[in-house]
């Protein structure tokens, strides 16, 4: 029986007949892979999707997320699926083994994750973390990579990106979140962000957020924006978790009818003690963030494709909100 999630024959045609993806194995970087291993990865992705991710689509949508005493709680059914997802190594598949990934080619990675996007509310949690980890890999210092990346790629810690503000949506240069320079080289952040997917949740021990802000005194507009790492819990030198950072989840917002997605409104620095580290160079925030934004654009394309395929999934798997409002 054909899968309800995607057209397997179409995927095989694109990968092997159209792209001839196995030719990439001639590159020494991918010499350990073959057509057979690529197909094995896709078979395992299908198994994970059909046995664990599809069955929680309706339940997660109906239960939704809850904000209790400042902590976001995701649908209970997500906990087992997330644990298995992390154990399967599905986060950071294309990161090199030295970085904690499997070194899978991007084309095969996207074919694998196509199996998961029918349940976007769930899959947004691990893949937001992957995008944030990729930013740290590309622009972070060696200390930042050591401090954050490995646990993000393993799924022990989450991640997201915080751009949008009440008065700075498409016009990101109009943002008002400010960064106050400290004598030790760190910063304190003050401001509000809205519509932050996976801004907080109880699937992980910590959430690491790249946040756009303007250092006090820097010019207006996009040229004056910098990017900062803002952890939910500060990380001690030995890797253990320190104090809770000074930001608040004010509410969970409605977005596209995906109730299992923790889309957060976040207030930073109400007590003037929101710790932040500069990521990359000052006033290069937009350039840096565009790496994650471009990855997100590919994800949105996958989400659109998956939403179209949702019409094939029987009603027992898809609740009204997830099928008509995504």
N, C-alpha and C positions, 0 to 999 in steps of 0.2 A: 504493500500500500504506500502511495506517495505521502511524503510528510505534509503536515498541515502548516508548517512554519515557513518553508521555502521550497523552491523547485530544485531538487538535487541535480537533475540532469542539466539544467541551465547553469548551475554553478560549476559543474564538471566541464561543460563546454567552454565557459569563459576562461577557467583556469588552464586547462590542458590543451584545448584545441585552438582557442583564440590567442591566449597569452603565452602558451607553451611554457608554463611557469617552471617546469623541471629544469629548463636550461639554466636557470639561475644557480643551480647546484654546481655548475662549472666554475663559479666564483669560489675561490678558496674559503671565503667567509662562510659559505653555505655548503661546503663539501660533505658535511656529515648528514645532509638531508637527501631525499630522493622523492620521486613521485609517490612511492609507497608510503613513506613517512608522512608526506603531506596529506594523503588520503586517510591515513590513520588518525591524524590530528582532527580532520573534519568529522570522522566517524565518532570520535570521542566527544567533540563539540555537540554533535547531534544527540548523542546519548545524554549528555548533561542537560541540554535544552529540553528534550522531551520527557525526561524522568524527573527533573528537579525544578526547572524554571517555568515551563508552561503550566504545570499543575498549580503554581501559586499565583497565577495571573489574576484570577477572579478574587480569591481570598484576600490577597494583598490590596487590591483596589477597594474592596468593600470595607476592610478594617481601617485602612489608611494610617497615617502617622498621627501621633499625639505629642503635644508639648506639655510636660508635667514638671513643675518646679525648675524650669529653665533647661530641661533635658529633652531632646527629641527621641521618641521611641517609634521605631519602624514596625510594620506588621510582624507579628510573632513568626509567621511562616517564613519570613526572610532569613531568620537566623541560621537554620540548617542549610539552606541553599547557599548562603554566603560562605559558610564554613567549607562546604564541599567545593565551591567555586575557587576559593583560595588554595585549598589543598591540591586542586587540579592544576594549579599554576597558570590560570587563565588571565591573571593580571600581569601586565608587563611581558607578554609573550615575546615581543620583538626586541626587548632589552637583551644585551649580551649576557652570557652566563656569568661573566665577571661582575656585572651590575645586578645580578639576581634574577635575570630572565632566562629565556631559552634560545635566543638568537634566531627566532623564526622570521622569515622574510615578511615584509609588510603586506604583500599581496595575499599570502596565505593566512596571515593574522586576520585580515579583514574578512576573508571568506569564513574563517572560524567564528568570529564574533557576529557575523550575520545571523547565526543560529540563535543568538541571545537577545536581539533587539526587539523581538515581539513583546517582551516584557521590559519596556524602557524604564519604568519606575524602579525596578530592581537593579537593572544593569547600570544605571547612572551612578550608583554608589562606587563600585570598583573602578569603573572607567574614568570617573572624575579624578579619583586618586592617581590613576596611571598618568593622566595628562599633567597633573601637578608634579608628580615625580619626574616626568620627562623635562619639565622646566628646570627643576633643580639639577638634573643631570647636565643640561646644556649650559646653564648660566650660574649655577651655584659654586661656592668655594669648595675645596676639598673637605673642610670641616662641616659644611652644610650637607654635602653628599653623605658623609659618614653618619651624621646625626639623624637624617630624615629618610633617605631613599630606601634603604634595605627593608625597613618595616612597612613602608608604603607599598612597595612592590609585592611584599608577602601578604598584604591585606590586613596586617595587624593595626596599622594606622590608615585613616582615610585621607581624603584631600578634596579640594574643590577650587574654584576660582571666583573671586569677588570683584566684580567690575561695576555693575549697575547701581545707580543711586536714584532717589526720588526725582531729582532735577538733572540727572545725567544718564540718559538711556542711550540713544543713538549718538548724542553729543557727549561722548565720554570726557572730552576736554573740559567740560563744565563741572566736573566733580568737585566736591568740597571736603572730602576726607583729607585730613592733614596728618603729616608725620613730623614729630617734634624730635629733633636731634638730641641725643644724650651724650654725656661725657665719655662713656665707655664704647661708643661707636654703634650702639643700638638706637632704637627709636621708640617713641610712644605714639600710638595712633588714636585719632578721634574722628568719628564720622559714622554714617549709616549706609548700609548696603541692602539692596532688595533683590528678590527673585534669585537667590543663591541656591542652586541645585546641590543637594547633599551637604548643605551648610553645617548640619549637625546630625548625628544619629548614634544609636547604641550598638551598631555592628562592630565597632572598633574601640580601641582604648584612647585614641587621640585623633584629632583632625588637623591637618596641616593646610593652611590657606594662603595662596598667593593673593595679595590684596593691593589694588591700585590706590595710590595716595600721592599727595603733593607735599614735598618737604617745605616747611615754612621758609618763605623768602624766594622760592623758585617761581619762574614765570607762569602766567596763566596759559590755558590751552593744553593741547596734548604734549607739547614740547617740554612742559614742566612736570610731567607725571613720572613717578618712580614706582617700582614694584617691591613688595615686602612679603616676607614669610611671617605668617602669624599663626602660631600653634594654639590649639585649644588648651593644652597643658604644656607649660614650659618643660624643656628637656634638660636634665642635669648632665654633668660631664660624664657620668658613668652610664648614661642611656636611660636611666630611670625617669619617671615623670615627677615634675615639681608642681608648683602652684597652678591653679586654674587661672588662665589669662583673663584679663578684664574686657570681655565682650559678652553681650547678652543676645540670646535668641528671643526676639520680641514676639514673633508669631510664625506660624507655618502658613504660607500663602497658597492660594488656589492657582494652579497653572496647568492648562491643557487637560484637565480632568484626570490627571495621573495622581491619584490620592496616595499611593504608596511612596511617592517621591517627596522627600523633605525639602521643600522649596522655602528658604528661610529669609526673614527680615532680621538683620543683625545690626546691633548698636555697639560700636567699638569705643572703648575708653571713657565710659560714663564716670568712672572713678579715677581718671587720669593715670591709669596704670596698665595700658594695653601694650604689652611687649611686642616688638617687631624687629626683624632683621632685614636689611637691604638685600635684595636678590639682583645680582648683576650690578650695572653701573647706575649712578644717579641720572635721572631724567631720561632713562632708556626704557621706562616701564611699558609703553605701548608697543615698542619694537619687540620686547621680550614676550609680552603677553600674547602677541599675535601668533606665536608658535602654538600655544594651547588653543587659541581661538580657531586657527586653521584646522587643527585636529578635531575640534568640536564641530566644525562645518562638515567634515566627513561623517561624523557621528550623526548629525542631523539628517544627512542624506540617507544613512542606514535606517534611521528612525522612520523617515518617510516611506521608504520601501517596505519596512516591516509593518507599518500601519496599513498600507494598502493590502498586504497579505493577510492582515487580521480578519478581513472579511470572509476568509475561507475557514476560519477556526469556528467550530460549532459553538452555539450560544452557551453551552455548559462551561466553556473555557473563558468566555469573554463576557464581562458585565457591561451593561449599557454605557456607563461612563467611559470605559476604556476603549470601546469600539466606535463611539460616535463623537467623542470630544477630544481625542488626541490631536 
